[in-house]
């Protein structure tokens, strides 16, 4: 809890600086501000708390595999609430990526044991899917910076209940740990969430979510380069399958764009 609060206090400051330096921004209604603050609680605060608790009892491989399924949660919710279609090619793409992530998880000798940590990870996965879908309508009305700022502020306001724990942690944490938490607040939190909102403002939630299947593959590559964690062939094959799934999902959108362009030419 202390880590989550400190991280998003840093993120809130960063987003505040970016938000107030915007040359022109649309004025948010009180209702929309309240809605965005609430979405921030669900998609950021609850997600981080659930994930942190879950990883105390679940192996990193298991946690990574389950969290990596948030794109399919996003796709299902987008189909229900946003009217985005989940056709055969997109379904095939998601299934292909899931198989790829499963291979990566199996290569790490992941064992799935049902416990409370697994429930927390599932809650985090659901919260992640809800986060993308719930903010999408607001990105059609406001700039990604405005939306992300209120989302991060909402999460931080909720996490303030853990102020005593954060104070305790700061007194006992090493400077290396504190520096790492500051980095997490600036880059993966503030800039990462801002980039994600910007993508959602231009791309369908289902299509954007499919790119999250790159994450385990990128993690494997970075571990190889920076930590000398040499991946096994199963991991590499799983990564290629995950990328193939992303291509299939995006190819389905390319086909629709081509079909619409052809139809427009014929009408003209």
Residue pairs with C-beta under 8 A, 6 or more apart in sequence:
1 49
1 52
1 159
1 162
1 165
1 166
2 162
2 165
2 166
2 167
2 168
2 169
2 170
3 52
3 169
3 181
4 45
4 48
4 49
4 52
4 159
4 162
5 156
5 159
5 160
5 162
5 163
5 165
5 166
6 166
6 169
6 170
6 181
6 185
7 48
7 181
7 184
7 185
7 189
8 44
8 45
8 48
8 152
8 155
8 156
8 159
8 185
8 189
9 156
9 166
9 185
10 181
10 182
10 184
10 185
10 186
10 189
10 190
11 152
11 156
11 185
11 186
11 189
11 190
11 193
12 152
12 153
12 156
14 185
14 186
14 189
14 190
14 191
15 145
15 148
15 149
15 152
15 153
15 190
15 194
16 149
16 153
18 145
18 149
18 190
18 194
19 25
19 145
19 146
19 149
22 143
22 145
22 146
25 142
25 143
25 145
25 146
26 141
26 142
26 143
26 146
28 36
28 142
28 146
28 150
32 138
32 141
32 142
33 150
35 138
36 135
36 138
36 147
36 150
36 151
36 154
37 150
37 151
37 153
37 154
37 157
38 154
39 130
39 131
39 134
39 135
39 151
39 154
40 150
40 151
40 152
40 153
40 154
40 155
40 156
40 158
41 154
41 155
41 157
41 158
42 127
42 130
42 131
42 134
43 127
43 128
43 130
43 131
43 132
43 134
43 135
43 151
43 155
44 131
44 151
44 152
44 154
44 155
44 193
45 154
45 155
45 156
45 158
45 159
46 123
46 124
46 127
47 124
47 127
47 128
47 131
48 124
48 155
49 159
50 120
50 121
50 123
50 124
50 127
51 63
51 67
51 120
51 121
51 124
53 117
53 120
54 63
54 117
54 118
54 119
54 120
54 121
54 123
54 124
55 63
55 117
55 121
56 117
57 115
57 116
57 117
57 118
57 120
58 115
58 117
58 118
58 120
58 121
59 108
59 110
59 111
60 108
61 105
61 108
61 109
61 110
62 105
62 110
62 111
62 112
62 118
62 121
63 121
64 101
64 104
64 105
64 216
64 219
65 101
65 102
65 104
65 105
65 110
65 216
66 118
66 121
66 122
66 125
67 121
67 124
67 125
67 128
68 101
68 212
68 213
68 215
68 216
69 98
69 101
69 125
70 125
70 128
70 129
70 209
70 212
71 94
71 97
71 129
71 209
71 210
71 212
71 213
72 94
72 98
72 209
73 125
73 126
73 128
73 129
73 130
74 128
74 129
74 132
74 133
74 205
74 206
74 208
74 209
75 84
75 86
75 90
75 94
75 205
75 206
75 209
75 210
76 86
76 129
77 129
77 130
77 133
77 205
78 84
78 132
78 133
78 136
78 204
78 205
78 206
78 209
79 85
79 86
79 206
81 133
82 133
82 136
82 137
82 204
82 205
84 204
84 205
84 206
86 206
87 252
89 248
89 249
89 251
89 252
89 255
90 206
90 210
90 248
90 249
90 252
92 245
92 248
93 210
93 244
93 245
93 246
93 247
93 248
93 249
93 250
93 251
93 252
94 210
94 245
94 249
95 245
96 241
96 242
96 244
96 245
96 248
97 210
97 213
97 241
97 242
97 244
97 245
97 246
97 249
98 245
99 238
99 241
99 245
100 213
100 217
100 237
100 238
100 239
100 240
100 241
100 242
100 243
100 244
100 245
101 213
101 216
101 238
101 242
102 238
103 234
103 235
103 237
103 238
103 241
104 216
104 217
104 220
104 234
104 235
104 238
104 239
104 242
105 238
106 234
106 238
107 231
107 232
107 234
107 235
107 238
108 235
112 118
129 209
131 151
132 196
132 200
132 205
132 208
132 209
133 205
135 147
135 151
135 197
135 200
136 200
136 205
138 147
139 147
139 197
139 200
139 201
140 201
143 201
144 194
144 197
144 198
144 200
144 201
145 194
145 197
147 197
147 201
148 193
148 194
148 197
151 193
151 197
152 189
152 190
152 193
170 178
173 181
196 208
199 208
200 208
204 253
206 249
207 249
207 250
207 253
210 245
210 246
210 249
210 250
211 246
213 242
213 243
213 245
213 246
214 242
214 243
214 246
216 238
216 239
216 242
217 238
217 239
217 240
217 242
217 243
220 229
220 231
220 235
220 236
220 239
221 231
221 239
223 229
223 231
224 230
224 231
